[in-house]
C-alpha cells in the first residue's frame, strides 16, 4: 500500500484537525461550542481547554467539556473520555453534563505544530464521540446517562463517528499540510482507504487470545 505515517502526519496539524472536528460535530448534532476563557474555566493545567455547549437553534445551555490532549509527567497515559459530571434530573432541575477527553498526542515545538498520525486522528474522533454521547444525553437518572448504557452500545456512537476518518470527503476536509495548506492528495487517500483492513486478521486473533485466556483462568 506504500503508506508512510511520517509522510501523512504533516497533513494533520492539531489545530486544523481540532477546528474541523469541532465544526463537524456542531453541524451534525446541531450544537454550538464556545471556548471558555482559561481564567474562568478552572482548568487543571495550562494545556487544557474548556468549551461550553449549547443547542444551536434554541441557544439552551447543555453542558461543557475539557480537552486535555498533550502528555505530561504523572498523567494518564492512554486516550479516554471521562464523564466528570453525568446529567440527570435533580430536585426538578437538570444537572448538566461535564466530560473530559484525555489523550497524549505529540506536543508542538518551537518550529512545528503538533502533528497527528492518521490513527491518532481516528482516536480523536472516537474519544470525542464519547464526550458527545454524554453531552447529548437527557436521561432522568445519572445511572443511565451518557455511556452508562447497555454494554454492547457503549462504543457504537464513537465507532460510527471514527469511521468518518475513512471517508474521502472527510479526509480532504480534516487534512491541511501545515506548510503548504494543501489537503491530502487523492492518490494517498485512496491508498489509505485500501489499507484500512490490513492486518485485521492479526487484530482479531489478538482479541480471540484475550477472550480464550479470560475464559480459561475463570474456569480453572
C-alpha positions as CSV (number, residue, x, y, z in Angstrom):
1,X,0.0,0.0,0.0
2,X,3.1,2.3,0.4
3,X,1.7,4.1,3.5
4,X,4.2,6.1,5.4
5,X,2.9,7.6,8.7
6,X,5.6,10.2,8.8
7,X,4.6,11.4,5.3
8,X,1.0,11.6,6.4
9,X,1.5,13.5,9.7
10,X,2.2,16.9,8.2
11,X,-1.3,16.9,6.8
12,X,-2.9,16.6,10.2
13,X,-1.7,19.6,12.4
14,X,-3.6,19.5,15.7
15,X,-5.2,22.9,15.4
16,X,-6.7,22.3,12.0
17,X,-7.9,18.8,13.0
18,X,-9.4,20.2,16.1
19,X,-11.2,23.0,14.3
20,X,-12.5,20.6,11.7
21,X,-13.6,18.1,14.3
22,X,-15.5,20.6,16.4
23,X,-17.1,22.1,13.3
24,X,-18.3,18.7,12.1
25,X,-19.8,17.7,15.4
26,X,-21.5,21.1,15.8
27,X,-23.0,20.8,12.3
28,X,-24.2,17.2,12.6
29,X,-25.5,17.4,16.1
30,X,-27.0,20.9,16.0
31,X,-24.8,22.2,18.7
32,X,-22.7,25.3,19.3
33,X,-19.3,25.2,21.1
34,X,-17.8,28.2,22.8
35,X,-14.3,28.2,24.4
36,X,-14.3,29.3,28.0
37,X,-11.6,31.7,29.0
38,X,-8.9,30.0,30.9
39,X,-9.3,32.3,33.9
40,X,-12.9,31.2,34.3
41,X,-12.6,27.6,33.2
42,X,-10.9,26.1,36.3
43,X,-8.6,24.0,34.2
44,X,-6.0,21.8,36.0
45,X,-3.1,22.5,33.5
46,X,-2.3,25.3,31.1
47,X,-2.6,22.9,28.1
48,X,-6.2,22.1,29.0
49,X,-9.0,23.9,27.1
50,X,-12.7,24.1,28.2
51,X,-15.8,24.6,26.0
52,X,-19.4,25.3,26.8
53,X,-22.1,23.6,24.7
54,X,-25.5,24.9,23.8
55,X,-28.2,24.0,21.4
56,X,-27.6,25.8,18.1
57,X,-31.3,26.5,17.4
58,X,-32.6,27.4,20.9
59,X,-29.4,28.6,22.5
60,X,-30.2,26.5,25.5
61,X,-27.1,25.6,27.6
62,X,-26.4,21.8,27.5
63,X,-23.1,21.2,29.3
64,X,-19.4,21.5,28.8
65,X,-16.2,19.6,28.0
66,X,-12.5,19.7,28.5
67,X,-9.8,18.8,26.0
68,X,-6.6,17.6,27.7
69,X,-4.6,16.4,24.7
70,X,-0.8,16.5,25.4
71,X,1.4,14.3,27.6
72,X,3.0,15.4,30.9
73,X,4.5,13.7,33.9
74,X,2.1,11.8,36.0
75,X,-0.8,12.0,33.5
76,X,-3.0,9.0,32.5
77,X,-1.1,7.5,29.5
78,X,-3.9,6.4,27.2
79,X,-6.7,8.1,25.3
80,X,-10.1,8.2,27.0
81,X,-13.2,10.2,27.7
82,X,-14.2,10.7,31.4
83,X,-17.7,11.8,32.5
84,X,-16.8,14.3,35.3
85,X,-20.5,15.1,36.0
86,X,-23.3,13.0,34.5
87,X,-26.6,14.6,33.5
88,X,-29.8,13.8,35.5
89,X,-32.9,15.5,36.9
90,X,-32.0,16.8,40.4
91,X,-34.8,18.4,42.6
92,X,-36.8,19.3,39.5
93,X,-33.8,20.8,37.5
94,X,-31.4,19.3,35.1
95,X,-27.9,18.7,36.2
96,X,-25.7,19.5,33.2
97,X,-23.1,17.0,31.9
98,X,-19.4,17.8,32.0
99,X,-16.9,15.5,30.3
100,X,-13.2,15.5,29.7
101,X,-11.3,14.0,26.8
102,X,-7.8,13.0,27.7
103,X,-5.1,12.0,25.2
104,X,-1.3,12.1,24.8
105,X,-0.7,13.5,21.3
106,X,2.7,14.9,20.4
107,X,3.2,18.4,21.8
108,X,4.0,21.3,19.4
109,X,7.6,22.6,19.4
110,X,9.1,26.0,18.7
111,X,9.4,25.2,14.9
112,X,6.5,22.9,14.2
113,X,2.9,22.4,15.4
114,X,1.6,19.2,16.9
115,X,1.2,16.7,14.0
116,X,-1.1,13.7,14.3
117,X,-0.8,10.2,12.7
118,X,-3.9,9.1,10.9
119,X,-4.7,6.5,13.6
120,X,-4.4,9.3,16.2
121,X,-7.0,11.3,14.2
122,X,-9.3,8.2,14.3
123,X,-8.7,8.0,18.1
124,X,-9.5,11.7,18.4
125,X,-12.8,11.3,16.6
126,X,-13.6,8.2,18.6
127,X,-13.0,9.6,22.1
128,X,-14.7,12.8,21.3
129,X,-17.7,10.8,20.3
130,X,-17.9,9.5,23.9
131,X,-17.8,13.1,25.1
132,X,-20.7,14.0,22.8
133,X,-22.6,10.9,23.9
134,X,-22.5,12.3,27.4
135,X,-23.3,15.9,26.4
136,X,-26.4,14.9,24.3
137,X,-27.8,12.6,27.0
138,X,-31.1,13.7,28.6
139,X,-31.6,10.8,30.9
140,X,-33.7,11.3,34.1
141,X,-31.3,9.2,36.2
142,X,-27.5,9.6,36.2
143,X,-27.2,5.8,36.3
144,X,-28.3,5.8,32.6
145,X,-26.5,9.0,31.4
146,X,-24.0,9.1,28.6
147,X,-22.1,5.9,28.1
148,X,-23.9,4.2,31.0
149,X,-25.9,2.2,28.6
150,X,-26.1,-1.5,27.6
151,X,-22.6,-2.7,27.3
152,X,-22.8,-3.6,23.6
153,X,-23.9,0.0,22.8
154,X,-21.2,1.9,24.7
155,X,-18.8,2.0,21.7
156,X,-21.4,2.3,19.0
157,X,-21.7,6.1,18.6
158,X,-17.9,6.5,18.8
159,X,-17.3,3.8,16.2
160,X,-19.8,5.4,13.8
161,X,-18.0,8.7,14.2
162,X,-14.5,7.3,13.9
163,X,-15.5,5.9,10.5
164,X,-15.8,9.5,9.2
165,X,-12.0,9.4,9.2
166,X,-12.1,6.9,6.3
167,X,-14.4,8.9,4.1
168,X,-12.7,10.6,1.1
169,X,-14.5,13.9,1.5
170,X,-14.0,14.0,5.2
171,X,-10.3,13.2,4.8
172,X,-9.9,16.2,2.5
173,X,-11.8,18.3,4.9
174,X,-9.8,17.5,8.1
175,X,-6.4,17.5,6.4
176,X,-4.3,20.5,5.7
177,X,-0.5,20.4,5.3
178,X,1.0,22.6,8.0
179,X,3.4,24.2,5.5
180,X,1.6,24.3,2.1
181,X,-2.1,24.3,3.3
182,X,-2.9,21.5,0.8
183,X,-5.3,18.7,1.7
184,X,-4.2,15.0,1.4
185,X,-3.5,14.1,-2.3
186,X,-6.2,11.9,-3.8
187,X,-3.9,9.1,-4.6
188,X,-2.7,9.0,-0.9
189,X,-6.3,9.0,0.3
190,X,-7.1,6.0,-2.0
191,X,-4.1,4.1,-0.6
192,X,-5.0,4.8,3.0
193,X,-8.6,3.6,2.4
194,X,-7.3,0.5,0.6
195,X,-5.1,-0.3,3.6
196,X,-7.8,0.2,6.2
197,X,-8.3,-3.5,6.9
198,X,-4.6,-4.6,6.5
199,X,-3.6,-6.9,9.3
200,X,-7.1,-7.0,10.7
201,X,-6.8,-10.8,10.9
202,X,-3.9,-10.4,13.4
203,X,-6.0,-8.0,15.5
204,X,-8.9,-10.4,15.6
205,X,-6.5,-13.2,16.6
206,X,-5.3,-11.0,19.4
207,X,-8.9,-10.5,20.7
208,X,-9.6,-14.2,20.4
209,X,-6.5,-14.8,22.6
210,X,-7.7,-12.3,25.2
211,X,-11.1,-13.9,25.3
212,X,-9.8,-17.5,25.4
213,X,-7.3,-16.6,28.2
214,X,-10.0,-14.9,30.2
215,X,-12.4,-17.8,30.0
216,X,-9.7,-20.3,30.8
217,X,-8.4,-18.6,34.0
218,X,-12.0,-18.1,35.2
219,X,-13.0,-21.7,34.8
220,X,-9.9,-23.3,36.4
